[in-house]
Amino acid sequence: MARRETPKPTGIRRLERWVVGIAMAIVAFILERIVMRSVKKKRGGVEEEPTPTTMTSKGSEVDLE
């Protein structure tokens, strides 16, 4: 079994890691809200039906407009 080269984190180090983890989660949540708001604003808040991209031809030419 391999020995641990760094000592086990003490109480203050554990608290520090816990606080940093909470802070990073809050930052990630805020950034996600900002991005989602931006995406909704860009689309105008209206769902648009995507244009069809599949074309099928039965032996004749297909005109693309």
Stockholm file with secondary structure:
# STOCKHOLM 1.0

chainA/1-65         MARRETPKPTGIRRLERWVVGIAMAIVAFILERIVMRSVKKKRGGVEEEPTPTTMTSKGSEVDLE
#=GR chainA/1-65 SS CCCCSSCCCCHHHHHHHHHHHHHHHHHHHHHHHHHHHHHHHHHTTCCCCCCCCCCCCSSSCCCCC
#=GC SS_cons        CCCCSSCCCCHHHHHHHHHHHHHHHHHHHHHHHHHHHHHHHHHTTCCCCCCCCCCCCSSSCCCCC
//
